[in-house]
Amino acid sequence: MKIGVCLKQVPGTTKVEVDPQTGVLKRDGVDAKLNPFDLYALETALRMKATVPDTSVCAVTMGPPQSEEIIREAYMTGADDGVILSDRRFAGSDVLATSWTLSQGLTLVGPFDLIICGKQTTDGDTAQVGAELAEFLGIPHLCNVTAIEELNEEFLTAVMDLPGHVQRVKVKLPCLITVEKGIFEPRLPSFRRKLATADRPIRRIGLDELPDREARHYGLDGSPTQVARIFPPESNQVRETWTGSGRELADRAFAWLKEHKFLQQEG
Ligand SMILES: Cc1cc2nc3c(=O)[nH]c(=O)nc-3n(C[C@H](O)[C@H](O)[C@H](O)COP(=O)(O)OP(=O)(O)OC[C@H]3O[C@@H](n4cnc5c(N)ncnc54)[C@H](O)[C@@H]3O)c2cc1C
């Protein structure tokens, strides 16, 4: 069985500047780390590798050249192969363009029986790439997976934590899952593996090697959404002290909540 795990490198700090022209995060030289949710995606892939004989795990990332670091981290943790989709023309990708690029890369180095993503990232945080990637690959997907009950060469049975209810689903492979934090306890990278995999190659793939070589489908050109502005929410500390009877205070609070649209107007 061939498992692909999608890993993203995210800023290790919230102090990240945005390019005023493109609305894209300036990632060069910024402290970076493996997206926390993807630690659980990687751990899930390694546990499934231990479950089904003759299974390999390939770690895949789309990002600037320095995101090779997270593939090295995946090698130190137990991944077998690594791929980085990197090309200046991928810069500024929104969710659609990121999902398309990943689908092209996974198609080129696949096919995969199971693709595992984290539920979301800590920078874009849209939790949409997994679903869109599955659509582009034409395979079913399960999201917010909190437990995998069964996996064999043909089927996967998993539990999804959905708003308001939990669903147990059996799905035919190939499929894609996005995993929740806590599905397994992520193992730590091992120093022994660091030494053993130090020279292991990482396949770097650019736009000109992908099945679809239309540059307008990638990066800013291929992105219907652009981040206009990122700014911290305003915080203010306005304080008012109200006095009066319980009835008066309740009426006043009700009126204030309505006025500030916390409550719907009747009729
Ligand atoms: C503050 C901010 C707001 C943004 N808002 C939007 C928006 O509203 N709409 C929009 O289309 N784009 C938006 N973007 C751009 C978007 O973040 C990027 O396109 C990003 O590459 C993918 O989206 P995400 O980070 O939300 O991923 P998510 O959907 O949250 O990621 C889910 C999983 O997909 C996989 N994955 C995601 N990116 C990669 C990657 N590069 N390589 C490998 N695996 C990956 C990982 O397994 C990850 O856990 C925003 C970016 C920022 C920084």
The ligand as an ORCA input file, in Angstrom:
! r2SCAN-3c Opt
* xyz 0 1
  C      -4.111     34.711      6.971
  C      -4.389     33.956      5.695
  C      -5.697     33.859      5.254
  C      -5.973     33.137      4.079
  N      -7.268     33.066      3.664
  C      -7.541     32.367      2.537
  C      -8.890     32.249      2.079
  O      -9.832     32.771      2.687
  N      -9.121     31.535      0.948
  C      -8.126     30.963      0.244
  O      -8.381     30.323     -0.773
  N      -6.829     31.040      0.646
  C      -6.534     31.728      1.780
  N      -5.247     31.825      2.201
  C      -4.204     31.171      1.425
  C      -4.076     29.723      1.935
  O      -3.657     29.761      3.243
  C      -3.032     28.981      1.154
  O      -3.510     28.735     -0.079
  C      -2.595     27.661      1.777
  O      -1.549     27.116      1.043
  C      -3.651     26.588      1.863
  O      -4.623     26.869      2.713
  P      -4.646     26.625      4.302
  O      -3.370     27.071      4.887
  O      -5.867     27.249      4.780
  O      -4.725     25.036      4.399
  P      -5.783     24.113      5.191
  O      -6.937     23.776      4.321
  O      -6.099     24.694      6.541
  O      -4.820     22.814      5.352
  C      -5.349     21.545      5.585
  C      -4.279     20.513      5.303
  O      -3.931     20.540      3.914
  C      -2.549     20.218      3.738
  N      -1.859     21.390      3.140
  C      -2.230     22.701      3.118
  N      -1.310     23.468      2.469
  C      -0.328     22.604      2.079
  C       0.918     22.756      1.395
  N       1.320     23.959      0.965
  N       1.697     21.652      1.187
  C       1.278     20.413      1.609
  N       0.115     20.196      2.291
  C      -0.670     21.273      2.511
  C      -1.994     19.925      5.155
  O      -2.134     18.532      5.425
  C      -2.948     20.734      6.034
  O      -3.047     20.242      7.371
  C      -4.928     32.515      3.365
  C      -3.608     32.625      3.824
  C      -3.347     33.332      4.972
  C      -1.937     33.390      5.462
*
